[in-house]
């Protein structure tokens, strides 16, 4: 590189360091064709955590009965997730604490540098939130693509860093340091640490029982919205898209997807502790049904999940048949939570008060063979940014 990397924001960049102002590459002479996603690894949707091991067990520390009775003496760790060196490690510490370490790195999926930073933060911390653990510190890690020009780098990287920092601030998580390396691809993420007092409830996602309901905290369709909207600039593709959905509706879906992906799952995590969640997983790159199937297979009891509702960003069901089948990948998706019906009602009410929209009951838990299936009369529920909801049969 010709000069030192700068991550501070100039007054001009500050205009775009928020979720409400769409990024405009022309303002920085980057050109109409500039696309942040072109600097992402084409083989990787995101370096995100895989599904948990089916033999998941909390680590136990060695004890010394002769000295301290049952007090924890020695650390032991267990790998909960594993994917190419990326994953989650839970370590039993002294004094009954559990340390949870999450590692993840995320390539750009939107041409919005600030929002990509927030999305990277939300995606990283989501793996802590699925266990009911609040983050305490994050080591931020950046890989800077060598293909970026000096101008592109000095515009995009500071905005990505600010977005990540703002996400951590909202999550009340301290950034302990920053690591930067040069690479072929652009990505942001890091190592997040959380600590949990073993005297409190640690959510082990394997206790769903028949009669539970399934609650989903974010609508599906982020991939469709973020991939299709930018293609309106291509004349041939534009005509095909506009035969299915209006430009205004697609633009609104795109903005809603950005907001959803940048939203932390922190509130859902705090509330599922209060209302006794039996099992939970985050919806991500494998799609709703695959994540639900992995969760069902982990349960101690012989249960199956019946899916009765598919909430989607308004209009995105017109774009993709895979989406209405729950097969489309998501980025920084919501939490899928199993809980008792009466607890779910209180969870939904409290979530609505805190966040501003109601999560959805998307199905039920019944006796079965640890499978997931879509009900014949399953409904698509459109979610609008003004919180209006329309339901219709699939």
C-alpha positions in Angstrom: 0.0 0.0 0.0 1.2 3.5 -0.8 0.3 4.9 2.6 -0.8 4.1 6.1 -4.3 2.8 6.7 -6.6 5.5 8.1 -9.8 4.5 10.1 -10.8 8.0 11.3 -13.8 9.7 9.8 -13.6 12.9 7.9 -16.5 15.4 8.1 -17.7 14.3 4.7 -17.7 10.6 5.8 -19.6 11.5 9.0 -22.7 12.1 6.9 -22.9 8.4 6.1 -22.0 7.1 9.5 -25.6 6.3 10.4 -28.3 3.8 9.3 -30.6 6.4 7.9 -28.4 7.8 5.1 -27.9 5.5 2.1 -24.3 5.3 1.0 -23.6 7.2 -2.3 -20.4 6.2 -4.0 -20.6 9.1 -6.4 -20.1 11.6 -3.6 -16.6 10.2 -3.3 -15.9 9.8 -7.0 -15.9 6.0 -6.6 -18.1 5.7 -9.7 -21.5 4.2 -10.4 -20.1 0.7 -10.8 -18.5 0.5 -7.3 -19.7 -2.5 -5.4 -18.4 -3.4 -1.9 -19.6 -6.9 -2.5 -17.1 -7.4 -5.3 -14.3 -7.5 -2.7 -15.9 -10.4 -0.8 -14.7 -14.0 -1.1 -17.1 -15.5 -3.8 -16.8 -18.9 -2.1 -18.0 -17.6 1.2 -21.4 -16.2 2.0 -20.0 -15.3 5.4 -17.5 -16.9 7.7 -20.1 -17.7 10.2 -20.5 -20.4 12.8 -21.7 -23.9 11.8 -24.4 -25.8 13.6 -23.7 -27.1 17.1 -22.4 -30.6 17.8 -25.2 -33.1 18.6 -23.1 -34.2 21.6 -23.1 -30.7 23.2 -22.4 -30.7 26.9 -21.3 -27.9 29.2 -17.7 -28.2 30.3 -17.1 -29.1 33.9 -14.0 -28.1 35.8 -12.0 -30.6 37.9 -12.8 -30.5 41.6 -10.7 -31.2 44.7 -13.1 -32.6 47.3 -10.4 -32.6 50.0 -9.6 -28.9 49.7 -12.5 -26.8 48.4 -15.4 -29.3 48.2 -17.3 -28.7 45.0 -15.6 -25.4 44.1 -14.2 -25.3 40.5 -10.5 -25.5 40.5 -9.2 -26.1 37.0 -10.3 -24.9 33.5 -11.6 -27.2 30.9 -12.9 -26.3 27.5 -15.3 -27.7 25.0 -15.7 -26.8 21.3 -19.3 -26.2 20.7 -19.1 -25.3 17.0 -16.4 -26.0 14.5 -16.1 -24.7 10.9 -12.7 -24.2 9.3 -11.2 -23.0 12.6 -14.0 -20.6 13.3 -16.4 -21.3 16.1 -17.4 -21.1 19.7 -15.5 -22.3 22.7 -17.0 -22.6 26.2 -14.5 -22.8 29.1 -15.3 -23.5 32.7 -13.4 -21.1 35.0 -12.8 -21.0 38.7 -15.6 -19.6 41.0 -18.3 -21.2 38.9 -18.0 -18.9 35.8 -18.3 -20.0 32.2 -16.3 -18.1 29.5 -17.8 -18.1 26.0 -15.5 -17.2 23.1 -17.0 -16.6 19.7 -14.9 -16.2 16.5 -16.4 -15.0 13.2 -15.6 -13.0 10.2 -18.0 -11.6 7.6 -17.6 -10.5 4.0 -19.6 -7.6 2.6 -23.2 -8.5 1.5 -24.4 -5.0 0.9 -22.9 -1.9 -0.8 -23.3 0.1 2.5 -20.0 0.3 4.4 -21.4 1.6 7.6 -24.2 -0.9 7.7 -21.8 -3.7 6.8 -19.9 -2.9 10.0 -23.1 -3.0 12.1 -24.1 -6.3 10.4 -20.7 -7.8 11.1 -21.1 -6.9 14.8 -24.6 -8.1 15.1 -23.7 -11.4 13.4 -20.7 -12.0 15.7 -22.6 -11.3 18.9 -25.6 -13.3 17.9 -23.8 -16.5 18.7 -23.4 -15.4 22.3 -27.0 -14.3 22.4 -28.3 -17.8 21.4 -26.8 -19.0 24.7 -28.3 -16.2 26.8 -24.9 -14.7 27.3 -24.2 -11.0 27.0 -21.0 -9.9 25.3 -18.3 -8.3 27.5 -15.5 -7.5 25.1 -14.6 -7.8 21.4 -11.3 -8.0 19.6 -12.1 -6.4 16.2 -10.5 -8.0 13.2 -10.3 -6.5 9.7 -9.0 -7.9 6.5 -8.4 -5.3 3.9 -8.5 -6.3 0.2 -5.4 -5.4 -1.7 -7.6 -4.8 -4.7 -9.1 -1.7 -3.1 -7.6 1.6 -4.3 -6.4 4.1 -1.7 -9.5 6.2 -2.2 -11.9 3.2 -1.9 -10.1 2.0 1.2 -10.1 5.4 2.9 -13.8 5.8 2.2 -15.1 2.3 3.0 -12.9 1.0 5.8 -13.5 3.9 8.3 -17.2 3.6 7.8 -17.2 -0.2 8.3 -15.1 0.3 11.5 -17.6 3.0 12.8 -20.5 0.8 12.1 -18.9 -2.1 14.0 -18.0 0.3 16.9 -21.6 1.7 17.0 -22.9 -1.9 17.2 -20.6 -2.7 20.1 -21.6 0.5 21.9 -25.3 -0.4 21.5 -24.5 -3.9 22.8 -22.6 -2.4 25.8 -19.5 -4.3 24.7 -16.0 -3.0 25.0 -13.6 -3.2 22.0 -10.4 -4.5 23.5 -8.3 -4.0 20.4 -8.1 -4.0 16.7 -6.2 -6.4 14.3 -5.7 -5.5 10.7 -4.3 -7.7 7.9 -4.0 -7.3 4.2 -5.7 -10.0 2.1 -7.3 -10.7 -1.2 -10.7 -10.2 0.3 -12.4 -7.6 2.5 -14.0 -8.7 5.8 -14.9 -7.6 9.3 -15.5 -9.5 12.5 -13.4 -10.6 15.4 -13.3 -12.5 18.7 -16.1 -11.9 21.2 -16.0 -12.9 24.8 -18.8 -13.3 27.3 -18.9 -14.6 30.8 -21.7 -16.4 32.6 -22.2 -17.1 36.2 -22.9 -20.8 36.6 -25.4 -20.0 39.4 -27.7 -18.5 36.7 -29.4 -20.3 33.9 -27.3 -21.2 30.9 -29.4 -21.9 27.9 -28.5 -25.4 26.5 -30.6 -25.7 23.4 -31.9 -29.2 23.8 -35.0 -29.0 26.1 -37.9 -28.5 23.8 -41.0 -30.5 24.8 -44.3 -31.3 23.0 -46.7 -28.3 23.4 -44.0 -25.7 23.1 -44.4 -23.0 20.4 -41.7 -21.7 18.0 -41.0 -17.9 18.1 -39.0 -16.1 15.4 -37.7 -12.6 16.1 -36.8 -11.3 12.6 -38.5 -11.7 9.2 -36.9 -13.7 6.4 -35.9 -12.4 3.0 -32.7 -10.5 3.6 -30.8 -12.2 0.8 -33.5 -11.5 -1.7 -33.9 -7.8 -0.8 -30.2 -7.1 -0.7 -29.3 -9.0 -3.9 -32.2 -8.0 -6.1 -32.5 -4.2 -5.4 -29.0 -3.3 -6.7 -29.8 -5.1 -9.9 -32.4 -2.6 -10.8 -29.4 -0.7 -12.4 -29.1 -3.4 -15.1 -31.7 -2.7 -17.8 -32.4 -6.3 -18.8 -32.7 -7.5 -15.2 -34.7 -4.4 -14.2 -37.5 -5.2 -16.6 -37.9 -8.8 -15.2 -37.8 -7.6 -11.6 -40.5 -4.9 -12.2 -42.9 -7.4 -13.6 -43.0 -9.0 -10.1 -42.6 -6.0 -7.7 -42.6 -2.2 -7.9 -39.3 -0.3 -7.6 -40.8 1.5 -4.5 -41.7 -1.7 -2.8 -38.3 -3.3 -3.5 -36.5 -0.2 -2.3 -38.5 -0.3 0.9 -37.7 -4.0 1.3 -34.0 -3.3 0.9 -34.0 -0.6 3.6 -36.0 -3.0 5.9 -33.5 -5.8 5.3 -30.6 -3.4 6.2 -32.3 -2.4 9.4 -33.1 -6.0 10.3 -29.6 -7.3 9.6 -28.0 -4.5 11.7 -30.4 -5.1 14.6 -28.9 -6.9 17.6 -30.5 -10.0 19.0 -29.7 -8.7 22.5 -33.3 -7.9 23.6 -34.5 -11.3 22.5 -31.6 -12.9 24.4 -32.4 -11.1 27.6 -36.1 -11.9 27.4 -35.7 -15.6 26.6 -33.7 -15.9 29.8 -36.6 -14.3 31.7 -39.2 -16.4 30.0 -37.5 -19.8 30.2 -36.6 -20.6 26.6 -36.2 -24.4 26.2 -34.1 -24.3 23.0 -32.8 -21.6 20.6 -30.8 -21.1 17.4 -29.9 -18.2 15.2 -31.1 -18.2 11.6 -28.2 -17.7 9.2 -26.5 -18.8 6.0 -28.1 -22.3 6.0 -31.6 -21.0 5.8 -34.6 -21.2 8.2 -35.5 -24.8 7.6 -31.9 -26.1 7.9 -31.3 -24.3 11.1 -34.7 -25.5 12.5 -33.8 -29.1 11.5 -30.4 -28.9 13.2 -32.2 -27.6 16.4 -34.8 -30.4 16.3 -32.1 -33.1 16.0 -30.4 -31.8 19.1 -33.4 -32.2 21.4 -33.3 -34.7 24.2 -36.9 -35.7 23.7 -38.3 -37.2 20.5 -40.0 -34.1 19.1 -40.7 -32.6 15.7 -41.3 -29.0 14.6 -44.4 -28.1 12.6 -44.0 -24.8 10.7 -47.3 -23.0 10.3 -46.1 -19.4 9.5 -43.3 -17.9 7.4 -42.8 -14.2 8.1 -41.0 -12.4 5.3 -40.0 -8.9 4.4 -42.9 -7.6 2.4 -42.8 -8.5 -1.3 -39.9 -10.9 -1.1 -42.1 -13.9 -1.5 -42.7 -12.7 -5.1 -38.9 -12.9 -5.7 -38.0 -16.4 -4.6 -39.8 -19.7 -4.3 -37.0 -20.9 -2.0 -37.8 -18.2 0.5 -41.4 -19.4 1.0 -40.1 -22.9 1.6 -37.7 -21.6 4.2 -34.6 -22.6 2.2 -33.1 -19.2 1.4 -29.9 -18.1 3.2 -30.2 -15.3 5.7 -27.5 -12.9 7.0 -27.7 -11.8 10.7 -31.1 -13.4 11.0 -33.3 -13.6 14.1 -33.5 -16.1 16.9 -35.8 -19.2 16.6 -36.9 -20.0 20.1 -38.8 -22.9 21.7 -40.8 -22.0 24.8 -44.1 -22.7 26.5 -47.1 -20.9 25.0 -47.9 -18.8 28.1 -44.3 -17.7 28.3 -44.2 -17.0 24.6 -47.2 -14.6 24.9 -45.3 -12.6 27.6 -42.1 -12.7 25.6 -43.8 -11.3 22.5 -45.5 -8.5 24.5 -42.2 -7.4 26.1 -40.3 -7.7 22.9 -42.9 -5.5 21.1 -42.6 -2.9 23.8 -38.8 -2.8 23.6 -38.2 -3.2 19.9 -41.3 -1.8 18.2 -42.8 -4.8 16.4 -44.1 -8.2 17.3 -42.1 -11.4 16.7 -44.0 -14.3 15.3 -45.2 -17.7 16.5 -44.1 -19.7 13.5 -44.9 -23.2 14.6 -45.3 -25.8 17.3 -43.4 -28.6 18.9 -45.0 -32.0 18.9 -44.0 -35.6 19.5 -42.0 -37.0 16.6 -38.7 -38.2 15.2 -36.7 -34.9 15.4 -37.8 -33.7 12.0 -39.2 -30.4 10.7 -42.0 -30.1 8.3 -44.2 -27.4 6.7 -47.9 -27.6 7.4 -50.1 -27.9 4.3 -52.0 -24.7 5.3 -48.8 -22.7 6.2 -49.2 -19.0 5.7 -46.8 -16.4 4.4 -46.9 -13.3 6.6 -45.6 -10.1 5.0 -43.8 -7.7 7.4 -43.8 -4.0 6.4 -41.5 -1.3 7.8 -44.6 0.6 9.1 -45.4 -2.6 11.1 -48.4 -3.3 8.9 -48.9 -7.1 8.4 -50.8 -8.9 5.8 -51.5 -12.7 5.9 -52.4 -14.9 3.0 -52.3 -18.6 2.3 -49.3 -20.1 0.6 
